[in-house]
Amino acid sequence: MRAGILICLLMATIGAAAAGCQRAKNIAHDTPLTQAEALTLAIELANQKCMQLYSAAPFDSSTYGISFREGRWHWGELDVMGVHGYAAMVSFDLSGGDRRVEVFVSSDALRPKR
């Protein structure tokens, strides 16, 4: 009985630690991001959301440019054609916090006939 309880407690501790590691990855930097860091973060966030929703990770550094305006980094746009029909809009504050990620898929994208 005690062994079962200990195993359950150990599993819960490992699960909490793993969840903590995942949350730590999402915490903003203490310092402002460079343009290259912001671009990398935006692509990562867009691909994570797209993978979660559509099982695809179509975005890379050539998809959109990154810009800084109104105190936030902005990447992407609502693009009907997008990359194979996928488009994303990502923004976050100067240090990578307050993240906003939207991913879209368009059925209007031209696709080759099979």
Residue frames as qw, qx, qy, qz and C-alpha x, y, z in Angstrom:
[[0.000, 0.886, 0.464, 0.000, 0.00, 0.00, 0.00],
 [0.290, -0.824, 0.100, 0.477, 2.74, 2.44, 0.99],
 [0.450, -0.137, 0.591, 0.655, 4.70, 1.56, -2.14],
 [0.248, 0.625, 0.645, 0.364, 1.68, 2.48, -4.26],
 [0.128, -0.951, -0.229, 0.162, 1.30, 5.81, -2.49],
 [0.425, -0.612, 0.331, 0.579, 5.00, 6.55, -2.90],
 [0.423, 0.172, 0.658, 0.599, 4.83, 5.73, -6.61],
 [0.115, 0.825, 0.519, 0.192, 1.83, 8.04, -7.03],
 [0.266, -0.905, -0.016, 0.331, 3.61, 10.84, -5.18],
 [0.483, -0.345, 0.497, 0.633, 6.75, 10.33, -7.26],
 [0.344, 0.443, 0.660, 0.500, 4.76, 10.42, -10.51],
 [0.025, -0.930, -0.366, -0.008, 2.94, 13.59, -9.40],
 [0.385, -0.762, 0.184, 0.488, 6.25, 15.25, -8.51],
 [0.455, -0.067, 0.608, 0.647, 7.79, 14.33, -11.87],
 [0.221, 0.674, 0.618, 0.339, 4.69, 15.59, -13.69],
 [0.158, -0.952, -0.188, 0.184, 4.74, 18.87, -11.79],
 [0.448, -0.557, 0.364, 0.596, 8.44, 19.31, -12.51],
 [0.406, 0.219, 0.661, 0.592, 7.90, 18.67, -16.21],
 [0.082, 0.849, 0.492, 0.174, 5.02, 21.14, -16.29],
 [0.320, -0.861, 0.013, 0.395, 7.20, 23.68, -14.51],
 [0.468, -0.244, 0.514, 0.676, 9.90, 23.27, -17.16],
 [0.277, 0.537, 0.638, 0.477, 7.34, 23.87, -19.90],
 [0.102, -0.942, -0.317, 0.040, 6.04, 26.99, -18.17],
 [0.458, -0.654, 0.193, 0.570, 9.58, 28.27, -17.64],
 [0.458, 0.130, 0.567, 0.672, 10.14, 28.13, -21.41],
 [0.098, 0.736, 0.542, 0.394, 7.20, 30.50, -21.87],
 [0.344, -0.809, -0.211, 0.428, 8.46, 33.14, -19.44],
 [0.388, 0.901, -0.010, 0.192, 9.65, 36.39, -20.99],
 [0.674, 0.209, -0.255, 0.661, 13.29, 37.43, -20.93],
 [0.379, -0.712, -0.283, 0.519, 14.51, 39.96, -18.37],
 [0.172, -0.468, 0.287, 0.818, 16.09, 42.00, -21.15],
 [0.587, 0.591, 0.001, -0.554, 14.66, 43.23, -24.45],
 [0.824, 0.166, 0.501, 0.205, 14.84, 40.80, -27.34],
 [0.120, -0.401, 0.499, 0.759, 17.00, 41.54, -30.35],
 [0.618, 0.382, -0.195, -0.659, 15.31, 41.54, -33.74],
 [0.455, 0.267, -0.833, -0.165, 16.77, 38.10, -34.51],
 [0.019, 0.045, 0.897, -0.440, 15.57, 36.70, -31.16],
 [0.478, 0.312, 0.324, -0.754, 12.10, 38.17, -31.71],
 [0.597, 0.355, -0.488, -0.528, 11.91, 36.63, -35.17],
 [0.312, 0.157, -0.934, 0.069, 12.94, 33.22, -33.85],
 [0.189, 0.160, 0.751, -0.612, 10.40, 33.41, -31.00],
 [0.555, 0.338, 0.036, -0.759, 7.58, 34.47, -33.34],
 [0.567, 0.284, -0.685, -0.359, 8.25, 31.57, -35.71],
 [0.169, 0.054, -0.938, 0.297, 8.44, 29.13, -32.80],
 [0.327, 0.227, 0.564, -0.723, 5.15, 30.37, -31.31],
 [0.609, 0.351, -0.201, -0.683, 3.35, 30.29, -34.67],
 [0.506, 0.238, -0.808, -0.187, 4.56, 26.78, -35.48],
 [0.010, 0.019, 0.885, -0.466, 3.65, 25.51, -31.99],
 [0.470, 0.301, 0.370, -0.742, 0.11, 26.87, -32.32],
 [0.616, 0.380, -0.422, -0.547, -0.24, 25.60, -35.88],
 [0.313, 0.185, -0.931, 0.040, 1.01, 22.16, -34.84],
 [0.195, 0.128, 0.761, -0.605, -1.47, 22.12, -31.96],
 [0.536, 0.411, 0.240, -0.697, -4.40, 23.08, -34.17],
 [0.737, 0.549, -0.135, -0.370, -3.57, 21.62, -37.59],
 [0.878, -0.185, 0.379, 0.228, -0.62, 19.22, -37.14],
 [0.654, 0.598, 0.104, 0.451, 1.57, 21.38, -39.35],
 [0.433, -0.713, 0.043, 0.549, 4.58, 23.65, -38.81],
 [0.643, 0.603, 0.326, 0.341, 4.82, 25.60, -42.08],
 [0.027, 0.997, -0.022, 0.064, 6.48, 28.83, -40.95],
 [0.783, -0.099, -0.012, 0.613, 10.13, 29.83, -41.25],
 [0.288, -0.559, -0.027, 0.777, 12.23, 32.99, -41.39],
 [0.103, 0.012, 0.530, 0.841, 11.24, 33.66, -45.00],
 [0.004, -0.597, -0.798, -0.077, 7.50, 33.62, -44.29],
 [0.083, -0.943, -0.256, -0.198, 7.14, 37.11, -42.82],
 [0.373, 0.437, -0.350, 0.740, 9.35, 39.89, -41.53],
 [0.452, -0.582, -0.556, 0.384, 9.35, 41.06, -37.92],
 [0.119, 0.615, 0.034, 0.779, 8.67, 44.67, -36.94],
 [0.324, -0.376, -0.599, 0.629, 8.57, 46.63, -33.71],
 [0.108, -0.424, -0.225, -0.871, 5.76, 49.16, -33.35],
 [0.552, -0.566, -0.095, -0.605, 3.65, 50.55, -30.54],
 [0.395, -0.567, 0.612, -0.385, 5.83, 48.82, -27.93],
 [0.854, -0.019, 0.492, -0.167, 5.36, 45.31, -29.37],
 [0.115, -0.302, 0.816, 0.479, 7.03, 42.94, -31.78],
 [0.732, 0.392, 0.240, -0.503, 4.71, 41.97, -34.67],
 [0.101, -0.289, 0.862, 0.404, 5.11, 39.08, -37.11],
 [0.188, 0.296, 0.921, 0.168, 2.74, 37.76, -39.75],
 [0.346, 0.161, -0.073, -0.922, -0.54, 38.81, -41.24],
 [0.667, 0.324, 0.592, -0.315, -3.91, 37.45, -42.23],
 [0.163, 0.464, -0.645, -0.585, -2.89, 36.12, -45.62],
 [0.850, 0.180, 0.159, -0.470, -5.55, 34.09, -47.41],
 [0.794, 0.443, -0.416, -0.027, -3.02, 32.26, -49.56],
 [0.600, -0.675, 0.413, -0.116, -0.40, 31.94, -46.82],
 [0.043, 0.468, -0.876, -0.102, 2.07, 29.07, -46.74],
 [0.206, -0.121, -0.955, -0.176, 0.06, 26.14, -48.12],
 [0.392, -0.604, -0.524, -0.455, -3.03, 28.00, -46.88],
 [0.596, -0.563, -0.426, 0.383, -1.66, 28.70, -43.38],
 [0.153, 0.696, -0.082, 0.697, -1.21, 32.21, -42.01],
 [0.588, -0.470, -0.502, 0.425, -0.28, 33.53, -38.58],
 [0.014, -0.811, 0.075, -0.580, -0.26, 36.73, -36.59],
 [0.733, -0.342, -0.409, 0.423, 2.03, 36.86, -33.56],
 [0.066, 0.777, -0.167, 0.604, 2.84, 39.72, -31.25],
 [0.724, -0.470, -0.380, 0.332, 4.55, 40.10, -27.88],
 [0.202, -0.976, 0.035, 0.078, 6.10, 42.82, -25.77],
 [0.236, 0.852, -0.463, 0.058, 9.70, 44.00, -25.98],
 [0.219, -0.516, 0.810, -0.171, 10.99, 41.16, -23.80],
 [0.313, 0.064, -0.909, -0.267, 8.82, 38.37, -25.25],
 [0.108, 0.255, 0.817, -0.505, 5.97, 38.47, -22.73],
 [0.446, 0.482, 0.320, -0.682, 2.25, 39.17, -23.18],
 [0.121, -0.138, 0.827, 0.532, 2.12, 36.82, -26.16],
 [0.638, 0.435, 0.278, -0.571, -0.71, 36.83, -28.67],
 [0.122, -0.231, 0.861, 0.436, -0.74, 34.09, -31.27],
 [0.708, 0.407, 0.296, -0.496, -3.35, 33.47, -33.94],
 [0.180, -0.213, 0.841, 0.463, -3.06, 30.88, -36.69],
 [0.653, 0.428, 0.161, -0.604, -5.44, 30.55, -39.61],
 [0.357, -0.026, 0.841, 0.406, -5.96, 28.03, -42.38],
 [0.459, 0.441, -0.065, -0.769, -7.73, 28.94, -45.58],
 [0.659, 0.229, 0.715, 0.048, -9.64, 26.49, -47.68],
 [0.484, 0.842, 0.104, -0.215, -9.46, 29.07, -50.49],
 [0.231, -0.662, 0.599, 0.387, -5.77, 28.47, -51.12],
 [0.736, 0.484, -0.351, -0.318, -4.99, 27.09, -54.54],
 [0.629, -0.367, 0.686, 0.001, -3.92, 23.48, -54.29],
 [0.203, 0.353, -0.776, -0.482, -2.58, 21.26, -57.09],
 [0.871, 0.040, -0.069, -0.485, -5.00, 18.70, -58.47],
 [0.481, -0.375, 0.792, -0.023, -4.19, 15.10, -57.62]]
